Amino acid sequence: MFNLTEWKQTKFYQEAEEEGKLETIPLLIRLGLNEEQIARELNLKFEIVCQFIANQNN
């Protein structure tokens, strides 16, 4: 059985956590944050934020 630390290190957990963060990006844009601010606040790579935004606009 996983303990909490081990669970947070699994790829599944990390992907699920990132997906949850990505879903908040449109809200943060509506609140007026730019890509750099969003990346910093969500602890994501700037490139990931930009890519997500570009994909949403297509």
mmCIF file as Biopython writes it, N, C-alpha, C and O atoms, coordinates in Angstrom:
data_model
#
loop_
_atom_site.group_PDB
_atom_site.id
_atom_site.type_symbol
_atom_site.label_atom_id
_atom_site.label_alt_id
_atom_site.label_comp_id
_atom_site.label_asym_id
_atom_site.label_entity_id
_atom_site.label_seq_id
_atom_site.pdbx_PDB_ins_code
_atom_site.Cartn_x
_atom_site.Cartn_y
_atom_site.Cartn_z
_atom_site.occupancy
_atom_site.B_iso_or_equiv
_atom_site.auth_seq_id
_atom_site.auth_asym_id
_atom_site.pdbx_PDB_model_num
ATOM 1   N N  . MET A ? 1  ? 0.837   -1.176 0.000   1.0 0.0 1  A 1 
ATOM 2   C CA . MET A ? 1  ? 0.000   0.000  0.000   1.0 0.0 1  A 1 
ATOM 3   C C  . MET A ? 1  ? 0.885   1.243  0.000   1.0 0.0 1  A 1 
ATOM 4   O O  . MET A ? 1  ? 1.927   1.268  0.654   1.0 0.0 1  A 1 
ATOM 5   N N  . PHE A ? 2  ? 0.466   2.274  -0.736  1.0 0.0 2  A 1 
ATOM 6   C CA . PHE A ? 2  ? 1.222   3.524  -0.801  1.0 0.0 2  A 1 
ATOM 7   C C  . PHE A ? 2  ? 0.987   4.371  0.440   1.0 0.0 2  A 1 
ATOM 8   O O  . PHE A ? 2  ? -0.126  4.440  0.962   1.0 0.0 2  A 1 
ATOM 9   N N  . ASN A ? 3  ? 2.059   5.017  0.906   1.0 0.0 3  A 1 
ATOM 10  C CA . ASN A ? 3  ? 1.827   6.082  1.874   1.0 0.0 3  A 1 
ATOM 11  C C  . ASN A ? 3  ? 1.654   7.363  1.072   1.0 0.0 3  A 1 
ATOM 12  O O  . ASN A ? 3  ? 1.830   7.357  -0.147  1.0 0.0 3  A 1 
ATOM 13  N N  . LEU A ? 4  ? 1.312   8.454  1.734   1.0 0.0 4  A 1 
ATOM 14  C CA . LEU A ? 4  ? 0.995   9.688  1.024   1.0 0.0 4  A 1 
ATOM 15  C C  . LEU A ? 4  ? 2.153   10.198 0.186   1.0 0.0 4  A 1 
ATOM 16  O O  . LEU A ? 4  ? 1.947   10.632 -0.947  1.0 0.0 4  A 1 
ATOM 17  N N  . THR A ? 5  ? 3.353   10.157 0.716   1.0 0.0 5  A 1 
ATOM 18  C CA . THR A ? 5  ? 4.523   10.631 -0.018  1.0 0.0 5  A 1 
ATOM 19  C C  . THR A ? 5  ? 4.752   9.806  -1.275  1.0 0.0 5  A 1 
ATOM 20  O O  . THR A ? 5  ? 5.018   10.361 -2.341  1.0 0.0 5  A 1 
ATOM 21  N N  . GLU A ? 6  ? 4.652   8.500  -1.163  1.0 0.0 6  A 1 
ATOM 22  C CA . GLU A ? 6  ? 4.840   7.619  -2.323  1.0 0.0 6  A 1 
ATOM 23  C C  . GLU A ? 6  ? 3.744   7.865  -3.357  1.0 0.0 6  A 1 
ATOM 24  O O  . GLU A ? 6  ? 4.011   7.896  -4.559  1.0 0.0 6  A 1 
ATOM 25  N N  . TRP A ? 7  ? 2.517   8.037  -2.887  1.0 0.0 7  A 1 
ATOM 26  C CA . TRP A ? 7  ? 1.388   8.261  -3.775  1.0 0.0 7  A 1 
ATOM 27  C C  . TRP A ? 7  ? 1.590   9.533  -4.594  1.0 0.0 7  A 1 
ATOM 28  O O  . TRP A ? 7  ? 1.311   9.543  -5.793  1.0 0.0 7  A 1 
ATOM 29  N N  . LYS A ? 8  ? 2.078   10.620 -3.957  1.0 0.0 8  A 1 
ATOM 30  C CA . LYS A ? 8  ? 2.280   11.881 -4.654  1.0 0.0 8  A 1 
ATOM 31  C C  . LYS A ? 8  ? 3.399   11.801 -5.678  1.0 0.0 8  A 1 
ATOM 32  O O  . LYS A ? 8  ? 3.491   12.656 -6.559  1.0 0.0 8  A 1 
ATOM 33  N N  . GLN A ? 9  ? 4.247   10.795 -5.578  1.0 0.0 9  A 1 
ATOM 34  C CA . GLN A ? 9  ? 5.347   10.646 -6.523  1.0 0.0 9  A 1 
ATOM 35  C C  . GLN A ? 9  ? 4.984   9.794  -7.735  1.0 0.0 9  A 1 
ATOM 36  O O  . GLN A ? 9  ? 5.780   9.675  -8.667  1.0 0.0 9  A 1 
ATOM 37  N N  . THR A ? 10 ? 3.800   9.206  -7.731  1.0 0.0 10 A 1 
ATOM 38  C CA . THR A ? 10 ? 3.407   8.386  -8.873  1.0 0.0 10 A 1 
ATOM 39  C C  . THR A ? 10 ? 3.053   9.262  -10.063 1.0 0.0 10 A 1 
ATOM 40  O O  . THR A ? 10 ? 2.593   10.393 -9.904  1.0 0.0 10 A 1 
ATOM 41  N N  . LYS A ? 11 ? 3.271   8.729  -11.247 1.0 0.0 11 A 1 
ATOM 42  C CA . LYS A ? 11 ? 2.971   9.466  -12.478 1.0 0.0 11 A 1 
ATOM 43  C C  . LYS A ? 11 ? 1.473   9.774  -12.550 1.0 0.0 11 A 1 
ATOM 44  O O  . LYS A ? 11 ? 1.085   10.856 -12.992 1.0 0.0 11 A 1 
ATOM 45  N N  . PHE A ? 12 ? 0.650   8.849  -12.128 1.0 0.0 12 A 1 
ATOM 46  C CA . PHE A ? 12 ? -0.799  9.049  -12.152 1.0 0.0 12 A 1 
ATOM 47  C C  . PHE A ? 12 ? -1.193  10.260 -11.324 1.0 0.0 12 A 1 
ATOM 48  O O  . PHE A ? 12 ? -1.964  11.102 -11.782 1.0 0.0 12 A 1 
ATOM 49  N N  . TYR A ? 13 ? -0.670  10.353 -10.111 1.0 0.0 13 A 1 
ATOM 50  C CA . TYR A ? 13 ? -0.988  11.473 -9.227  1.0 0.0 13 A 1 
ATOM 51  C C  . TYR A ? 13 ? -0.514  12.789 -9.844  1.0 0.0 13 A 1 
ATOM 52  O O  . TYR A ? 13 ? -1.249  13.776 -9.859  1.0 0.0 13 A 1 
ATOM 53  N N  . GLN A ? 14 ? 0.707   12.792 -10.345 1.0 0.0 14 A 1 
ATOM 54  C CA . GLN A ? 14 ? 1.271   14.015 -10.899 1.0 0.0 14 A 1 
ATOM 55  C C  . GLN A ? 14 ? 0.488   14.492 -12.114 1.0 0.0 14 A 1 
ATOM 56  O O  . GLN A ? 14 ? 0.269   15.692 -12.278 1.0 0.0 14 A 1 
ATOM 57  N N  . GLU A ? 15 ? 0.061   13.552 -12.974 1.0 0.0 15 A 1 
ATOM 58  C CA . GLU A ? 15 ? -0.725  13.928 -14.149 1.0 0.0 15 A 1 
ATOM 59  C C  . GLU A ? 15 ? -2.102  14.445 -13.737 1.0 0.0 15 A 1 
ATOM 60  O O  . GLU A ? 15 ? -2.596  15.423 -14.298 1.0 0.0 15 A 1 
ATOM 61  N N  . ALA A ? 16 ? -2.712  13.793 -12.768 1.0 0.0 16 A 1 
ATOM 62  C CA . ALA A ? 16 ? -4.022  14.225 -12.297 1.0 0.0 16 A 1 
ATOM 63  C C  . ALA A ? 16 ? -3.923  15.607 -11.656 1.0 0.0 16 A 1 
ATOM 64  O O  . ALA A ? 16 ? -4.798  16.447 -11.862 1.0 0.0 16 A 1 
ATOM 65  N N  . GLU A ? 17 ? -2.886  15.843 -10.896 1.0 0.0 17 A 1 
ATOM 66  C CA . GLU A ? 17 ? -2.688  17.144 -10.266 1.0 0.0 17 A 1 
ATOM 67  C C  . GLU A ? 17 ? -2.476  18.218 -11.321 1.0 0.0 17 A 1 
ATOM 68  O O  . GLU A ? 17 ? -3.034  19.311 -11.220 1.0 0.0 17 A 1 
ATOM 69  N N  . GLU A ? 18 ? -1.677  17.916 -12.324 1.0 0.0 18 A 1 
ATOM 70  C CA . GLU A ? 18 ? -1.426  18.893 -13.395 1.0 0.0 18 A 1 
ATOM 71  C C  . GLU A ? 18 ? -2.704  19.172 -14.164 1.0 0.0 18 A 1 
ATOM 72  O O  . GLU A ? 18 ? -2.976  20.320 -14.515 1.0 0.0 18 A 1 
ATOM 73  N N  . GLU A ? 19 ? -3.495  18.132 -14.431 1.0 0.0 19 A 1 
ATOM 74  C CA . GLU A ? 19 ? -4.742  18.318 -15.163 1.0 0.0 19 A 1 
ATOM 75  C C  . GLU A ? 19 ? -5.675  19.254 -14.392 1.0 0.0 19 A 1 
ATOM 76  O O  . GLU A ? 19 ? -6.322  20.117 -14.984 1.0 0.0 19 A 1 
ATOM 77  N N  . GLY A ? 20 ? -5.739  19.084 -13.089 1.0 0.0 20 A 1 
ATOM 78  C CA . GLY A ? 20 ? -6.567  19.966 -12.271 1.0 0.0 20 A 1 
ATOM 79  C C  . GLY A ? 20 ? -6.096  21.399 -12.341 1.0 0.0 20 A 1 
ATOM 80  O O  . GLY A ? 20 ? -6.903  22.328 -12.360 1.0 0.0 20 A 1 
ATOM 81  N N  . LYS A ? 21 ? -4.796  21.577 -12.379 1.0 0.0 21 A 1 
ATOM 82  C CA . LYS A ? 21 ? -4.242  22.925 -12.489 1.0 0.0 21 A 1 
ATOM 83  C C  . LYS A ? 21 ? -4.575  23.525 -13.844 1.0 0.0 21 A 1 
ATOM 84  O O  . LYS A ? 21 ? -4.925  24.701 -13.937 1.0 0.0 21 A 1 
ATOM 85  N N  . LEU A ? 22 ? -4.469  22.729 -14.885 1.0 0.0 22 A 1 
ATOM 86  C CA . LEU A ? 22 ? -4.742  23.233 -16.226 1.0 0.0 22 A 1 
ATOM 87  C C  . LEU A ? 22 ? -6.180  23.704 -16.353 1.0 0.0 22 A 1 
ATOM 88  O O  . LEU A ? 22 ? -6.458  24.669 -17.066 1.0 0.0 22 A 1 
ATOM 89  N N  . GLU A ? 23 ? -7.081  23.045 -15.679 1.0 0.0 23 A 1 
ATOM 90  C CA . GLU A ? 23 ? -8.488  23.417 -15.760 1.0 0.0 23 A 1 
ATOM 91  C C  . GLU A ? 23 ? -8.764  24.774 -15.121 1.0 0.0 23 A 1 
ATOM 92  O O  . GLU A ? 23 ? -9.799  25.382 -15.393 1.0 0.0 23 A 1 
ATOM 93  N N  . THR A ? 24 ? -7.861  25.252 -14.283 1.0 0.0 24 A 1 
ATOM 94  C CA . THR A ? 24 ? -8.058  26.560 -13.646 1.0 0.0 24 A 1 
ATOM 95  C C  . THR A ? 24 ? -7.509  27.711 -14.491 1.0 0.0 24 A 1 
ATOM 96  O O  . THR A ? 24 ? -7.769  28.875 -14.185 1.0 0.0 24 A 1 
ATOM 97  N N  . ILE A ? 25 ? -6.765  27.409 -15.532 1.0 0.0 25 A 1 
ATOM 98  C CA . ILE A ? 25 ? -6.152  28.458 -16.346 1.0 0.0 25 A 1 
ATOM 99  C C  . ILE A ? 25 ? -7.190  29.410 -16.945 1.0 0.0 25 A 1 
ATOM 100 O O  . ILE A ? 25 ? -6.994  30.623 -16.862 1.0 0.0 25 A 1 
ATOM 101 N N  . PRO A ? 26 ? -8.284  28.926 -17.546 1.0 0.0 26 A 1 
ATOM 102 C CA . PRO A ? 26 ? -9.260  29.880 -18.094 1.0 0.0 26 A 1 
ATOM 103 C C  . PRO A ? 26 ? -9.814  30.851 -17.037 1.0 0.0 26 A 1 
ATOM 104 O O  . PRO A ? 26 ? -10.032 32.028 -17.325 1.0 0.0 26 A 1 
ATOM 105 N N  . LEU A ? 27 ? -10.035 30.361 -15.842 1.0 0.0 27 A 1 
ATOM 106 C CA . LEU A ? 27 ? -10.506 31.236 -14.770 1.0 0.0 27 A 1 
ATOM 107 C C  . LEU A ? 27 ? -9.478  32.310 -14.444 1.0 0.0 27 A 1 
ATOM 108 O O  . LEU A ? 27 ? -9.822  33.480 -14.280 1.0 0.0 27 A 1 
ATOM 109 N N  . LEU A ? 28 ? -8.226  31.908 -14.351 1.0 0.0 28 A 1 
ATOM 110 C CA . LEU A ? 28 ? -7.177  32.876 -14.028 1.0 0.0 28 A 1 
ATOM 111 C C  . LEU A ? 28 ? -7.000  33.913 -15.129 1.0 0.0 28 A 1 
ATOM 112 O O  . LEU A ? 28 ? -6.678  35.067 -14.847 1.0 0.0 28 A 1 
ATOM 113 N N  . ILE A ? 29 ? -7.207  33.511 -16.382 1.0 0.0 29 A 1 
ATOM 114 C CA . ILE A ? 29 ? -7.154  34.464 -17.497 1.0 0.0 29 A 1 
ATOM 115 C C  . ILE A ? 29 ? -8.285  35.474 -17.360 1.0 0.0 29 A 1 
ATOM 116 O O  . ILE A ? 29 ? -8.074  36.675 -17.530 1.0 0.0 29 A 1 
ATOM 117 N N  . ARG A ? 30 ? -9.496  34.984 -17.051 1.0 0.0 30 A 1 
ATOM 118 C CA . ARG A ? 30 ? -10.628 35.890 -16.875 1.0 0.0 30 A 1 
ATOM 119 C C  . ARG A ? 30 ? -10.401 36.859 -15.721 1.0 0.0 30 A 1 
ATOM 120 O O  . ARG A ? 30 ? -10.924 37.974 -15.732 1.0 0.0 30 A 1 
ATOM 121 N N  . LEU A ? 31 ? -9.629  36.440 -14.731 1.0 0.0 31 A 1 
ATOM 122 C CA . LEU A ? 31 ? -9.322  37.309 -13.596 1.0 0.0 31 A 1 
ATOM 123 C C  . LEU A ? 31 ? -8.201  38.299 -13.908 1.0 0.0 31 A 1 
ATOM 124 O O  . LEU A ? 31 ? -7.869  39.158 -13.091 1.0 0.0 31 A 1 
ATOM 125 N N  . GLY A ? 32 ? -7.618  38.162 -15.118 1.0 0.0 32 A 1 
ATOM 126 C CA . GLY A ? 32 ? -6.641  39.146 -15.564 1.0 0.0 32 A 1 
ATOM 127 C C  . GLY A ? 32 ? -5.181  38.754 -15.416 1.0 0.0 32 A 1 
ATOM 128 O O  . GLY A ? 32 ? -4.302  39.585 -15.646 1.0 0.0 32 A 1 
ATOM 129 N N  . LEU A ? 33 ? -4.894  37.509 -15.038 1.0 0.0 33 A 1 
ATOM 130 C CA . LEU A ? 33 ? -3.496  37.089 -14.927 1.0 0.0 33 A 1 
ATOM 131 C C  . LEU A ? 33 ? -2.937  36.784 -16.306 1.0 0.0 33 A 1 
ATOM 132 O O  . LEU A ? 33 ? -3.659  36.309 -17.182 1.0 0.0 33 A 1 
ATOM 133 N N  . ASN A ? 34 ? -1.647  37.058 -16.502 1.0 0.0 34 A 1 
ATOM 134 C CA . ASN A ? 34 ? -1.004  36.713 -17.770 1.0 0.0 34 A 1 
ATOM 135 C C  . ASN A ? 34 ? -0.363  35.325 -17.645 1.0 0.0 34 A 1 
ATOM 136 O O  . ASN A ? 34 ? -0.393  34.705 -16.581 1.0 0.0 34 A 1 
ATOM 137 N N  . GLU A ? 35 ? 0.208   34.860 -18.739 1.0 0.0 35 A 1 
ATOM 138 C CA . GLU A ? 35 ? 0.756   33.506 -18.773 1.0 0.0 35 A 1 
ATOM 139 C C  . GLU A ? 35 ? 1.841   33.287 -17.716 1.0 0.0 35 A 1 
ATOM 140 O O  . GLU A ? 35 ? 1.877   32.244 -17.063 1.0 0.0 35 A 1 
ATOM 141 N N  . GLU A ? 36 ? 2.709   34.259 -17.557 1.0 0.0 36 A 1 
ATOM 142 C CA . GLU A ? 36 ? 3.800   34.134 -16.589 1.0 0.0 36 A 1 
ATOM 143 C C  . GLU A ? 36 ? 3.257   34.062 -15.160 1.0 0.0 36 A 1 
ATOM 144 O O  . GLU A ? 36 ? 3.729   33.261 -14.354 1.0 0.0 36 A 1 
ATOM 145 N N  . GLN A ? 37 ? 2.283   34.887 -14.854 1.0 0.0 37 A 1 
ATOM 146 C CA . GLN A ? 37 ? 1.695   34.871 -13.521 1.0 0.0 37 A 1 
ATOM 147 C C  . GLN A ? 37 ? 0.992   33.548 -13.238 1.0 0.0 37 A 1 
ATOM 148 O O  . GLN A ? 37 ? 1.093   32.995 -12.143 1.0 0.0 37 A 1 
ATOM 149 N N  . ILE A ? 38 ? 0.285   33.055 -14.240 1.0 0.0 38 A 1 
ATOM 150 C CA . ILE A ? 38 ? -0.423  31.781 -14.085 1.0 0.0 38 A 1 
ATOM 151 C C  . ILE A ? 38 ? 0.566   30.654 -13.827 1.0 0.0 38 A 1 
ATOM 152 O O  . ILE A ? 38 ? 0.373   29.845 -12.919 1.0 0.0 38 A 1 
ATOM 153 N N  . ALA A ? 39 ? 1.621   30.603 -14.625 1.0 0.0 39 A 1 
ATOM 154 C CA . ALA A ? 39 ? 2.638   29.552 -14.447 1.0 0.0 39 A 1 
ATOM 155 C C  . ALA A ? 39 ? 3.219   29.611 -13.045 1.0 0.0 39 A 1 
ATOM 156 O O  . ALA A ? 39 ? 3.391   28.579 -12.397 1.0 0.0 39 A 1 
ATOM 157 N N  . ARG A ? 40 ? 3.516   30.798 -12.583 1.0 0.0 40 A 1 
ATOM 158 C CA . ARG A ? 40 ? 4.103   30.948 -11.252 1.0 0.0 40 A 1 
ATOM 159 C C  . ARG A ? 40 ? 3.115   30.525 -10.161 1.0 0.0 40 A 1 
ATOM 160 O O  . ARG A ? 40 ? 3.488   29.805 -9.236  1.0 0.0 40 A 1 
ATOM 161 N N  . GLU A ? 41 ? 1.868   30.966 -10.265 1.0 0.0 41 A 1 
ATOM 162 C CA . GLU A ? 41 ? 0.872   30.662 -9.237  1.0 0.0 41 A 1 
ATOM 163 C C  . GLU A ? 41 ? 0.503   29.179 -9.184  1.0 0.0 41 A 1 
ATOM 164 O O  . GLU A ? 41 ? 0.243   28.637 -8.110  1.0 0.0 41 A 1 
ATOM 165 N N  . LEU A ? 42 ? 0.481   28.526 -10.350 1.0 0.0 42 A 1 
ATOM 166 C CA . LEU A ? 42 ? 0.113   27.106 -10.407 1.0 0.0 42 A 1 
ATOM 167 C C  . LEU A ? 42 ? 1.317   26.177 -10.338 1.0 0.0 42 A 1 
ATOM 168 O O  . LEU A ? 42 ? 1.175   24.954 -10.341 1.0 0.0 42 A 1 
ATOM 169 N N  . ASN A ? 43 ? 2.511   26.778 -10.275 1.0 0.0 43 A 1 
ATOM 170 C CA . ASN A ? 43 ? 3.739   25.989 -10.232 1.0 0.0 43 A 1 
ATOM 171 C C  . ASN A ? 43 ? 3.837   25.059 -11.447 1.0 0.0 43 A 1 
ATOM 172 O O  . ASN A ? 43 ? 4.124   23.868 -11.326 1.0 0.0 43 A 1 
ATOM 173 N N  . LEU A ? 44 ? 3.590   25.644 -12.613 1.0 0.0 44 A 1 
ATOM 174 C CA . LEU A ? 44 ? 3.693   24.927 -13.878 1.0 0.0 44 A 1 
ATOM 175 C C  . LEU A ? 44 ? 4.759   25.603 -14.733 1.0 0.0 44 A 1 
ATOM 176 O O  . LEU A ? 44 ? 5.102   26.764 -14.511 1.0 0.0 44 A 1 
ATOM 177 N N  . LYS A ? 45 ? 5.271   24.876 -15.698 1.0 0.0 45 A 1 
ATOM 178 C CA . LYS A ? 45 ? 6.217   25.471 -16.639 1.0 0.0 45 A 1 
ATOM 179 C C  . LYS A ? 45 ? 5.471   26.464 -17.525 1.0 0.0 45 A 1 
ATOM 180 O O  . LYS A ? 45 ? 4.340   26.222 -17.947 1.0 0.0 45 A 1 
ATOM 181 N N  . PHE A ? 46 ? 6.133   27.585 -17.794 1.0 0.0 46 A 1 
ATOM 182 C CA . PHE A ? 46 ? 5.562   28.639 -18.634 1.0 0.0 46 A 1 
ATOM 183 C C  . PHE A ? 46 ? 5.106   28.075 -19.979 1.0 0.0 46 A 1 
ATOM 184 O O  . PHE A ? 46 ? 4.037   28.432 -20.474 1.0 0.0 46 A 1 
ATOM 185 N N  . GLU A ? 47 ? 5.911   27.201 -20.565 1.0 0.0 47 A 1 
ATOM 186 C CA . GLU A ? 47 ? 5.599   26.626 -21.876 1.0 0.0 47 A 1 
ATOM 187 C C  . GLU A ? 47 ? 4.309   25.818 -21.847 1.0 0.0 47 A 1 
ATOM 188 O O  . GLU A ? 47 ? 3.541   25.833 -22.808 1.0 0.0 47 A 1 
ATOM 189 N N  . ILE A ? 48 ? 4.072   25.117 -20.748 1.0 0.0 48 A 1 
ATOM 190 C CA . ILE A ? 48 ? 2.853   24.313 -20.622 1.0 0.0 48 A 1 
ATOM 191 C C  . ILE A ? 48 ? 1.634   25.221 -20.601 1.0 0.0 48 A 1 
ATOM 192 O O  . ILE A ? 48 ? 0.624   24.938 -21.247 1.0 0.0 48 A 1 
ATOM 193 N N  . VAL A ? 49 ? 1.736   26.314 -19.854 1.0 0.0 49 A 1 
ATOM 194 C CA . VAL A ? 49 ? 0.624   27.273 -19.779 1.0 0.0 49 A 1 
ATOM 195 C C  . VAL A ? 49 ? 0.352   27.866 -21.159 1.0 0.0 49 A 1 
ATOM 196 O O  . VAL A ? 49 ? -0.798  27.931 -21.592 1.0 0.0 49 A 1 
ATOM 197 N N  . CYS A ? 50 ? 1.391   28.290 -21.840 1.0 0.0 50 A 1 
ATOM 198 C CA . CYS A ? 50 ? 1.224   28.874 -23.181 1.0 0.0 50 A 1 
ATOM 199 C C  . CYS A ? 50 ? 0.628   27.878 -24.145 1.0 0.0 50 A 1 
ATOM 200 O O  . CYS A ? 50 ? -0.248  28.229 -24.936 1.0 0.0 50 A 1 
ATOM 201 N N  . GLN A ? 51 ? 1.088   26.635 -24.093 1.0 0.0 51 A 1 
ATOM 202 C CA . GLN A ? 51 ? 0.579   25.596 -24.987 1.0 0.0 51 A 1 
ATOM 203 C C  . GLN A ? 51 ? -0.905  25.334 -24.709 1.0 0.0 51 A 1 
ATOM 204 O O  . GLN A ? 51 ? -1.701  25.195 -25.637 1.0 0.0 51 A 1 
ATOM 205 N N  . PHE A ? 52 ? -1.265  25.268 -23.434 1.0 0.0 52 A 1 
ATOM 206 C CA . PHE A ? 52 ? -2.664  25.035 -23.075 1.0 0.0 52 A 1 
ATOM 207 C C  . PHE A ? 52 ? -3.543  26.166 -23.608 1.0 0.0 52 A 1 
ATOM 208 O O  . PHE A ? 52 ? -4.603  25.917 -24.182 1.0 0.0 52 A 1 
ATOM 209 N N  . ILE A ? 53 ? -3.104  27.396 -23.419 1.0 0.0 53 A 1 
ATOM 210 C CA . ILE A ? 53 ? -3.875  28.556 -23.877 1.0 0.0 53 A 1 
ATOM 211 C C  . ILE A ? 53 ? -4.012  28.533 -25.407 1.0 0.0 53 A 1 
ATOM 212 O O  . ILE A ? 53 ? -5.093  28.786 -25.938 1.0 0.0 53 A 1 
ATOM 213 N N  . ALA A ? 54 ? -2.927  28.232 -26.102 1.0 0.0 54 A 1 
ATOM 214 C CA . ALA A ? 54 ? -2.974  28.172 -27.558 1.0 0.0 54 A 1 
ATOM 215 C C  . ALA A ? 54 ? -3.952  27.097 -28.026 1.0 0.0 54 A 1 
ATOM 216 O O  . ALA A ? 54 ? -4.691  27.311 -28.987 1.0 0.0 54 A 1 
ATOM 217 N N  . ASN A ? 55 ? -3.962  25.954 -27.362 1.0 0.0 55 A 1 
ATOM 218 C CA . ASN A ? 55 ? -4.857  24.860 -27.741 1.0 0.0 55 A 1 
ATOM 219 C C  . ASN A ? 55 ? -6.319  25.235 -27.459 1.0 0.0 55 A 1 
ATOM 220 O O  . ASN A ? 55 ? -7.219  24.805 -28.181 1.0 0.0 55 A 1 
ATOM 221 N N  . GLN A ? 56 ? -6.552  26.025 -26.425 1.0 0.0 56 A 1 
ATOM 222 C CA . GLN A ? 56 ? -7.918  26.450 -26.100 1.0 0.0 56 A 1 
ATOM 223 C C  . GLN A ? 56 ? -8.451  27.445 -27.113 1.0 0.0 56 A 1 
ATOM 224 O O  . GLN A ? 56 ? -9.655  27.510 -27.362 1.0 0.0 56 A 1 
ATOM 225 N N  . ASN A ? 57 ? -7.544  28.221 -27.698 1.0 0.0 57 A 1 
ATOM 226 C CA . ASN A ? 57 ? -7.947  29.241 -28.660 1.0 0.0 57 A 1 
ATOM 227 C C  . ASN A ? 57 ? -8.186  28.676 -30.052 1.0 0.0 57 A 1 
ATOM 228 O O  . ASN A ? 57 ? -8.711  29.381 -30.913 1.0 0.0 57 A 1 
ATOM 229 N N  . ASN A ? 58 ? -7.820  27.444 -30.291 1.0 0.0 58 A 1 
ATOM 230 C CA . ASN A ? 58 ? -8.013  26.817 -31.625 1.0 0.0 58 A 1 
ATOM 231 C C  . ASN A ? 58 ? -9.311  26.087 -31.704 1.0 0.0 58 A 1 
ATOM 232 O O  . ASN A ? 58 ? -9.631  25.508 -32.742 1.0 0.0 58 A 1 
#
